Amino acid sequence: MGAKSYELSLYEGKAALSNAELLVIAAEPGSRGHTAALLGSAVKALSADGLITPEVTIGWGETSAIALSATSAAIRLFALPSGRIGPALAPHDVQVMATSAEDGTTVESLLALGSLSANAIIAPSSSATHAVESDPALASRASDEPFVAIRFGCDDPLHDPATDYTLPANYSAASLEGKAECRRALARRGSLALGARTLLLATTPLRADQGGEEILAALARLDGFDVAVVIPSWGDRELVERANILAIEHPGRIAVIGDNDPTEERRVRAAADAILLGDPDDRTGRAAGTALLYGTLPIAVDAAASRDYLIDYDPRSATGSAILYEDLRAFEIESAIRRAIALRADPELWGPLVSGLFASAPKWSTSAALIEEVCATYDLPAAEGLAS
């Protein structure tokens, strides 16, 4: 690219006699424009040498826009995995991309470029599609180019309690003994007082734009209820400091623990009975999805991706995959937690509910099957094994 040479990783899957059925091209992330230009140059070079002749190309994220336009595939899908779009490119990034383009074309919006090259745009939720569709960068998008909402899977490694080696014990929907051991281990770490039916509640990191203030206010109102709370030790500093004071005031009931790393997050989800989510603009549903994988009940605001994908639990019909509360007000959050406490205290409801959470967890195999359905609408074969 330009006067410099770069190495990119090329992953080949399900290959038979070098006829690969799946190729993944990846680059170390840099600035958005640099990464986009690098991926685009790689695809152009591989195509020119005849090394890749794909039937389907999926551009994963905005920085794949140039690569998507360079591919010879008959079906081109442009995926926005975060459900969000970045700002207009900085002048330096625009120049980098213009330098890599053969005709010197300048591009200020990766979203616009990717949409012009795609047969369809994929977002992780209906909320994300509605939010992105109104972006001015899509004004030139073809009127018949569909915007498809597909729930992305959460079971990427190591997200599987049956095989996650970082957990104190493994478990599955069919055998939950290991979850009880994970629960005891976390209680020991946080010096929490847990009874057999105490609700062990985890929160996501406390952030002001994700209900941190309201969550702290709700937790302070839970005196006298059979609940123990684990709060991550990272997040907005002022909110974490207030959480530490709350933990001192409620020994054995509230603990602030953990490090900001994926292993810690999985251990907490594996141990917790429920997790409190407060992001009113969550466009992926990933936090709830990973909780479901570990048999942990999401308690979420009834908005955005949570509204799209989660079903409020109904004890009369014993159906549902979460507890939803109306909005970010302390008494609404408190009420939702109290519902979870009542469920945890009723073994006839709680046992079947936990087993059902596993079945509600989003899987990548389901996502791949839905992408294949999108490809099938163009009467061309998708890459075999996409959903395997």
C-alpha positions as CSV (number, residue, x, y, z in Angstrom):
1,M,0.0,0.0,0.0
2,G,1.7,3.2,-1.1
3,A,5.5,2.9,-0.6
4,K,5.2,0.5,2.3
5,S,4.5,-3.3,2.5
6,Y,2.4,-4.9,5.2
7,E,1.6,-8.4,6.3
8,L,-2.0,-9.5,6.7
9,S,-3.4,-12.7,8.3
10,L,-5.2,-15.0,5.9
11,Y,-7.3,-17.8,7.5
12,E,-8.5,-20.7,5.5
13,G,-11.2,-23.0,6.6
14,K,-12.8,-26.2,5.4
15,A,-10.2,-26.5,2.6
16,A,-10.1,-29.5,0.3
17,L,-7.2,-29.7,-2.2
18,S,-6.7,-26.0,-1.7
19,N,-10.2,-25.2,-2.8
20,A,-11.1,-23.2,0.3
21,E,-14.7,-22.7,1.2
22,L,-14.1,-20.0,3.7
23,L,-11.4,-17.3,3.7
24,V,-11.0,-14.6,6.4
25,I,-8.8,-11.6,5.8
26,A,-7.8,-9.6,8.9
27,A,-5.5,-6.7,9.6
28,E,-4.1,-5.2,12.8
29,P,-6.3,-2.2,13.6
30,G,-4.9,1.2,13.1
31,S,-6.7,4.4,12.2
32,R,-10.0,3.7,10.4
33,G,-8.8,5.0,7.1
34,H,-5.5,3.2,7.2
35,T,-7.2,-0.1,8.2
36,A,-9.8,0.3,5.4
37,A,-7.1,1.1,2.8
38,L,-4.9,-1.9,3.9
39,L,-7.8,-4.4,3.7
40,G,-8.8,-3.0,0.3
41,S,-5.3,-3.3,-1.1
42,A,-5.1,-6.9,0.2
43,V,-8.3,-7.9,-1.5
44,K,-7.3,-6.2,-4.8
45,A,-4.0,-8.0,-4.8
46,L,-5.4,-11.4,-4.0
47,S,-8.1,-11.0,-6.6
48,A,-5.6,-9.8,-9.3
49,D,-3.5,-12.9,-8.7
50,G,-6.5,-15.1,-8.9
51,L,-6.0,-16.4,-5.4
52,I,-9.6,-15.6,-4.3
53,T,-12.8,-15.9,-6.4
54,P,-15.5,-15.7,-3.7
55,E,-19.2,-16.2,-4.4
56,V,-20.1,-14.4,-1.2
57,T,-18.2,-11.6,0.6
58,I,-19.1,-10.3,4.1
59,G,-17.5,-7.0,5.0
60,W,-17.4,-7.0,8.8
61,G,-17.4,-3.4,10.1
62,E,-17.0,-0.1,8.4
63,T,-13.3,-0.6,7.8
64,S,-14.1,-3.4,5.3
65,A,-15.8,-0.9,2.9
66,I,-13.0,-0.6,0.4
67,A,-12.4,-4.4,0.5
68,L,-16.0,-5.0,-0.2
69,S,-16.0,-2.7,-3.2
70,A,-12.9,-4.5,-4.5
71,T,-14.2,-8.1,-4.3
72,S,-15.5,-10.0,-7.3
73,A,-18.2,-11.7,-5.3
74,A,-21.7,-11.8,-6.8
75,I,-23.2,-11.4,-3.3
76,R,-21.8,-8.7,-1.0
77,L,-23.0,-8.1,2.5
78,F,-22.0,-5.1,4.6
79,A,-22.2,-5.9,8.4
80,L,-22.2,-3.3,11.2
81,P,-21.5,-5.5,14.2
82,S,-21.7,-2.7,16.8
83,G,-24.9,-1.3,15.4
84,R,-23.2,2.1,15.3
85,I,-21.2,4.1,12.8
86,G,-18.2,6.2,13.2
87,P,-17.9,9.9,12.5
88,A,-16.7,11.3,9.2
89,L,-13.1,10.4,8.5
90,A,-10.3,12.7,9.6
91,P,-8.4,14.5,6.8
92,H,-5.4,12.3,7.3
93,D,-7.5,9.1,6.8
94,V,-9.2,10.6,3.7
95,Q,-5.7,11.2,2.3
96,V,-4.5,7.7,3.1
97,M,-7.5,6.2,1.3
98,A,-7.1,8.5,-1.7
99,T,-3.5,7.5,-2.0
100,S,-4.4,3.8,-2.1
101,A,-7.2,4.3,-4.6
102,E,-6.1,3.8,-8.2
103,D,-8.1,6.8,-9.4
104,G,-7.3,9.0,-6.4
105,T,-11.0,9.1,-5.4
106,T,-11.6,10.7,-2.0
107,V,-14.1,9.1,0.5
108,E,-15.2,10.8,3.7
109,S,-17.8,8.2,4.8
110,L,-17.0,4.5,5.1
111,L,-20.7,3.8,5.7
112,A,-21.6,5.4,2.4
113,L,-18.9,3.5,0.5
114,G,-19.8,0.1,2.0
115,S,-23.5,0.6,1.4
116,L,-22.9,1.4,-2.3
117,S,-20.9,-1.8,-2.7
118,A,-23.4,-4.1,-0.9
119,N,-26.4,-6.1,-1.8
120,A,-27.6,-5.8,1.8
121,I,-26.6,-4.2,5.0
122,I,-26.7,-6.3,8.2
123,A,-27.1,-4.8,11.7
124,P,-27.4,-6.7,15.1
125,S,-30.9,-5.6,16.0
126,S,-34.0,-3.8,14.7
127,S,-33.1,-0.8,17.0
128,A,-29.7,-0.6,15.3
129,T,-31.2,-0.6,11.8
130,H,-33.7,2.2,12.7
131,A,-30.9,4.3,14.2
132,V,-28.4,3.8,11.3
133,E,-30.9,4.1,8.4
134,S,-31.5,7.8,9.1
135,D,-27.8,8.6,8.7
136,P,-27.2,11.1,5.9
137,A,-24.4,8.9,4.6
138,L,-27.1,6.4,3.4
139,A,-28.9,9.0,1.3
140,S,-27.4,7.6,-1.9
141,R,-28.2,4.0,-1.0
142,A,-30.3,2.1,-3.5
143,S,-34.0,2.0,-2.7
144,D,-34.1,-1.8,-3.0
145,E,-31.0,-2.4,-0.8
146,P,-32.4,-4.2,2.3
147,F,-31.3,-3.4,5.8
148,V,-31.5,-6.7,7.7
149,A,-31.5,-7.2,11.5
150,I,-29.8,-10.4,12.5
151,R,-29.0,-11.2,16.1
152,F,-25.3,-12.1,16.3
153,G,-24.2,-15.1,18.3
154,C,-22.5,-14.8,21.7
155,D,-21.0,-18.3,21.9
156,D,-17.6,-17.4,20.6
157,P,-14.7,-18.9,22.6
158,L,-14.6,-19.2,25.5
159,H,-18.2,-18.4,26.1
160,D,-19.4,-21.9,27.1
161,P,-19.8,-22.8,30.8
162,A,-19.4,-26.5,29.9
163,T,-15.9,-26.0,28.5
164,D,-14.7,-22.6,29.9
165,Y,-11.5,-23.7,31.7
166,T,-11.2,-20.4,33.6
167,L,-14.3,-21.2,35.8
168,P,-14.0,-22.8,39.2
169,A,-16.3,-25.5,37.9
170,N,-18.0,-26.3,34.6
171,Y,-21.7,-26.9,34.1
172,S,-24.5,-27.1,31.5
173,A,-28.3,-26.9,31.3
174,A,-28.5,-30.6,32.0
175,S,-26.1,-30.5,35.0
176,L,-26.1,-27.3,37.1
177,E,-24.0,-28.4,40.0
178,G,-21.0,-26.5,38.7
179,K,-22.9,-23.2,38.7
180,A,-23.5,-23.7,42.4
181,E,-19.8,-24.1,42.9
182,C,-19.1,-21.0,40.9
183,R,-21.6,-19.1,43.0
184,R,-19.9,-20.3,46.2
185,A,-16.5,-19.3,44.9
186,L,-17.6,-15.7,44.1
187,A,-19.3,-15.4,47.5
188,R,-16.0,-16.3,49.2
189,R,-14.1,-13.8,47.2
190,G,-16.6,-11.0,48.0
191,S,-17.2,-12.1,51.6
192,L,-20.9,-12.3,50.8
193,A,-23.5,-13.9,53.0
194,L,-25.5,-16.3,50.8
195,G,-28.4,-18.5,51.8
196,A,-29.7,-21.3,49.7
197,R,-32.3,-19.0,48.1
198,T,-30.4,-15.7,48.2
199,L,-30.3,-13.9,44.8
200,L,-26.7,-13.3,43.8
201,L,-27.0,-10.2,41.6
202,A,-24.1,-8.9,39.4
203,T,-24.1,-5.5,37.8
204,T,-22.4,-4.3,34.7
205,P,-19.7,-1.6,35.2
206,L,-21.2,1.5,36.6
207,R,-21.3,4.3,33.9
208,A,-23.3,7.5,34.0
209,D,-24.7,7.0,30.5
210,Q,-25.8,3.5,31.3
211,G,-27.9,4.0,34.4
212,G,-25.0,4.0,36.9
213,E,-26.6,6.7,39.2
214,E,-30.0,5.0,39.1
215,I,-28.5,1.5,39.8
216,L,-26.7,2.7,42.9
217,A,-29.9,4.4,44.1
218,A,-31.9,1.2,43.6
219,L,-29.3,-0.9,45.4
220,A,-29.4,1.4,48.4
221,R,-33.1,0.6,48.7
222,L,-32.7,-3.2,49.1
223,D,-32.3,-3.4,52.8
224,G,-34.2,-6.3,54.2
225,F,-34.3,-8.3,51.0
226,D,-32.6,-11.6,50.4
227,V,-30.0,-10.4,47.8
228,A,-26.3,-10.1,47.6
229,V,-24.7,-7.8,45.0
230,V,-21.4,-7.9,43.1
231,I,-20.3,-4.7,41.4
232,P,-17.3,-4.5,39.0
233,S,-14.4,-2.4,40.3
234,W,-14.0,-0.6,37.0
235,G,-16.3,2.0,35.4
236,D,-16.8,5.7,36.1
237,R,-14.4,6.5,39.0
238,E,-16.9,8.6,41.0
239,L,-19.6,6.0,40.8
240,V,-17.2,3.2,41.8
241,E,-16.1,5.2,44.8
242,R,-19.7,5.6,45.8
243,A,-20.2,1.8,45.3
244,N,-17.3,1.2,47.6
245,I,-18.9,3.3,50.3
246,L,-22.2,1.4,49.8
247,A,-20.2,-1.9,50.2
248,I,-18.7,-0.7,53.5
249,E,-22.2,0.3,54.8
250,H,-23.6,-3.2,53.8
251,P,-21.0,-5.8,54.6
252,G,-21.8,-9.2,53.4
253,R,-24.5,-7.9,51.1
254,I,-22.6,-5.7,48.6
255,A,-19.0,-6.3,47.3
256,V,-16.9,-4.4,44.7
257,I,-14.5,-6.8,43.1
258,G,-12.7,-7.9,40.0
259,D,-10.4,-6.7,37.3
260,N,-11.3,-5.4,33.8
261,D,-10.6,-8.5,31.8
262,P,-12.8,-11.0,29.9
263,T,-11.9,-13.8,32.2
264,E,-13.3,-11.9,35.2
265,E,-16.5,-11.1,33.4
266,R,-17.1,-14.7,32.5
267,R,-16.5,-15.9,36.1
268,V,-19.0,-13.3,37.4
269,R,-21.6,-14.3,34.9
270,A,-21.1,-18.0,35.6
271,A,-21.6,-17.4,39.4
272,A,-24.4,-14.8,39.3
273,D,-28.1,-15.7,39.4
274,A,-29.0,-12.5,37.6
275,I,-27.2,-9.6,36.0
276,L,-28.5,-6.0,36.1
277,L,-28.1,-4.1,32.8
278,G,-28.8,-0.4,32.5
279,D,-27.8,0.7,28.9
280,P,-30.9,2.3,27.3
281,D,-29.2,2.4,23.9
282,D,-27.8,-1.1,23.7
283,R,-27.9,-2.0,20.0
284,T,-26.3,-5.5,20.1
285,G,-27.8,-7.3,23.1
286,R,-24.5,-8.9,23.7
287,A,-24.4,-8.4,27.5
288,A,-27.7,-10.1,27.9
289,G,-26.8,-12.8,25.3
290,T,-23.6,-13.8,27.2
291,A,-25.5,-13.9,30.4
292,L,-28.0,-16.3,28.9
293,L,-25.2,-18.6,27.8
294,Y,-24.2,-19.0,31.4
295,G,-27.8,-19.5,32.7
296,T,-27.9,-16.1,34.3
297,L,-31.1,-14.0,34.2
298,P,-30.8,-10.6,32.5
299,I,-32.6,-7.7,34.3
300,A,-32.7,-5.0,31.6
301,V,-34.4,-1.8,30.7
302,D,-37.2,-2.3,28.2
303,A,-35.5,-0.5,25.3
304,A,-33.3,-0.9,22.3
305,A,-31.9,-4.4,21.7
306,S,-33.3,-5.7,25.0
307,R,-36.8,-4.9,23.8
308,D,-36.0,-6.5,20.4
309,Y,-34.8,-9.8,21.8
310,L,-35.7,-10.4,25.4
311,I,-39.1,-11.6,26.6
312,D,-40.3,-10.5,30.1
313,Y,-40.8,-13.5,32.4
314,D,-44.4,-14.4,33.2
315,P,-44.7,-16.7,36.2
316,R,-48.2,-17.8,35.3
317,S,-47.2,-19.3,32.0
318,A,-43.5,-19.8,33.1
319,T,-42.3,-18.2,29.9
320,G,-39.7,-15.6,29.2
321,S,-36.0,-15.0,29.2
322,A,-35.5,-11.9,31.3
323,I,-37.0,-9.4,33.6
324,L,-37.6,-6.1,31.9
325,Y,-38.2,-2.7,33.7
326,E,-39.8,0.3,32.1
327,D,-37.1,3.0,32.3
328,L,-34.1,4.2,34.2
329,R,-35.7,5.2,37.5
330,A,-34.5,3.9,40.8
331,F,-37.9,2.5,41.9
332,E,-38.3,0.8,38.5
333,I,-34.9,-0.9,38.9
334,E,-35.7,-1.8,42.5
335,S,-39.0,-3.4,41.5
336,A,-37.3,-5.5,38.8
337,I,-34.7,-6.7,41.3
338,R,-37.5,-7.6,43.8
339,R,-39.2,-9.7,41.1
340,A,-35.9,-11.6,40.6
341,I,-35.6,-12.1,44.4
342,A,-39.1,-13.6,44.5
343,L,-38.3,-15.9,41.6
344,R,-35.1,-17.1,43.2
345,A,-36.9,-17.9,46.4
346,D,-39.4,-20.2,44.5
347,P,-37.5,-23.4,43.5
348,E,-40.5,-24.6,41.4
349,L,-40.1,-21.6,39.2
350,W,-36.4,-20.9,39.4
351,G,-35.1,-24.3,38.3
352,P,-37.1,-24.5,35.0
353,L,-36.4,-20.8,34.4
354,V,-32.6,-21.2,34.6
355,S,-32.7,-24.3,32.3
356,G,-34.7,-22.3,29.8
357,L,-32.2,-19.4,29.7
358,F,-29.6,-21.6,28.0
359,A,-32.0,-22.4,25.2
360,S,-32.6,-18.6,24.7
361,A,-28.9,-17.8,24.3
362,P,-28.0,-16.5,20.8
363,K,-25.7,-18.9,18.8
364,W,-23.5,-18.1,15.9
365,S,-24.9,-21.1,14.0
366,T,-28.3,-19.5,14.0
367,S,-26.8,-16.2,12.9
368,A,-25.0,-18.0,10.0
369,A,-28.2,-19.7,9.0
370,L,-30.0,-16.4,8.8
371,I,-27.2,-14.9,6.7
372,E,-27.5,-17.8,4.3
373,E,-31.2,-17.0,4.0
374,V,-30.3,-13.5,3.0
375,C,-27.8,-14.9,0.4
376,A,-30.5,-17.2,-0.9
377,T,-32.8,-14.3,-1.8
378,Y,-30.3,-13.5,-4.6
379,D,-30.7,-17.0,-6.1
380,L,-27.0,-17.7,-5.7
381,P,-25.4,-20.3,-3.5
382,A,-23.9,-19.1,-0.3
383,A,-20.5,-20.5,0.8
384,E,-21.1,-24.1,1.9
385,G,-20.6,-24.7,5.6
386,L,-21.3,-21.1,6.5
387,A,-23.7,-22.3,9.3
388,S,-21.5,-25.2,10.5
